[in-house]
Amino acid sequence: MTGTDSGADMQALGLLLTRYSIAEFEYRDATRHFRLVMEDSARAPMDEANPPPVAPPRSPPTIPSPSVGRFYASLAHDAYPCRVNKGTILGVIVVGPLRLPVLAAEATTILAALQPDGTGVDYGADLFATDDTP
């Protein structure tokens, strides 16, 4: 930097890096290249009044209804949790004379049936809670 106030300019850059928690800044063009690195002692402390956002806890994944109709589970409601393979028929959706299977899209553990047998369900309604841990 040139000029008489280059120290003030550097202080202003340091304040910006601190304010926005930037640990390292690098600038390069055709004639200049500079890099600023903040040491740990110069970094701003964590603002305890405004902590960083925390992701909300995930709800367990579910298996949705493939259609509108009446839901019937293949297993008794007291048989859960149980491990199933991809393609296992977990239940059926009855629509008039049609019986549409509810299939496991992947190998998973079924934690519970979320709808009682004979319940009318909408398309996409959650039918089974699953555990996505391997």
N, C-alpha and C positions, 0 to 999 in steps of 0.2 A: 504494500500500500504506500501511496505517496501522500505528502501533505503533512501539516503540522499536527493534525489531530488523529494520527493513525492509532495511537494508544486508545483513544476514546472509541474508535471504530472497532478495534479488537475487543474492547470490553462489551460493546453493544452486541457483537457476534457471540461472545461468550454467554451473555444474558439470554439471547435467543435460544442457543443450544440448551441451556439449562431449563428455560421455561418449557420447551417442547420435548425435553428428555431425549435429546439427540446426543449420542455418545461419540459419533464420528461424522464429519462433514468433509467432502472432497469436491473441489471445483477445478475444472480444466477447460481451457479454450485454446485458440491458436498460439497465444503468446504467454499465457499464465497457467500455473498449476499450483494449487495450495490445498493443504489438508489440515483440518483441525481435529484434534482428538481430546475429548474431555477425560481427565483422570477421575477415578472413583471418588476422590475427596471433593471434586468440584461439581459432581452431579447433584441435581436437586433431590432432596429426600422425598420419599413417598408421601403424598398428601393423604393423611389419615382421614380427613373429613370427606374426601372424594376418592375412595379406593378404586382400582381398575375394575371394570365390569366383570362379573362372573357369569359364565354360561349357566342358564337354568338347567336343573336336572332333567335328563331325558326320561320320558315315560317309556315303559317297555314297549317294544314293537308288537304289532298286532297282525292278525290275519283277517282281511276284510271279506265281506260278503260279495260274491261274484254277481249277485242279482237280487232283485226284490223277491220276497216270498216268505215262506215259513221255514225256520231253521230247526234242524235236528242234528245233534252231535252224534258221532259214531261211538264215542266212548262214554261210559257212565261219568257223571260229573265228579264222582269221588276217585276217579282213576288218575287224576293229575297230581303232580307234574309227571309227564312222560316224554321220552325221547322218540322222535319220529324221523323218518327219512324223507327225502324229496319225493313228491308224488303220492305220499300217503293220503288216503281219503280220511279227512277229519270229521266230515259231516256232510249233510245234504241241504240244499235249499229246494223246497217243494213249491212249484209254480203250476197250479192246476195239475195236469197229468205228468208234467216234467219233473224229473229228479236231477238237479244240477249238483255235481260233487263240489265240495270245498276241499281243495288240495293244499298240501304243504308245498310251498314254492322252493323250499330248501330244507336240508336237515336242520332240525332245531329242537328245542325243548318246549313243549306246550305247558304253560303254567296253569292255565285255567280257561274254561269256556266262559265267555262274557255274557252270553245270552242263554236263557233257559230254553229247553226243548219246546217247540211249538210256537215260539215267539215270532211275530211278523217283523221282518227286518227290511231295511232299505238297502239299495246298492251301496257298497262301500262301508256298511256298518261294521264295527269291530266285533268279530266273532270269538277270537281266541287271543289271549295274551301269550307272548313267547319270550324266551330268554335268548338274546343274541350273543351271549358269551360262548366261546367254543368249548 
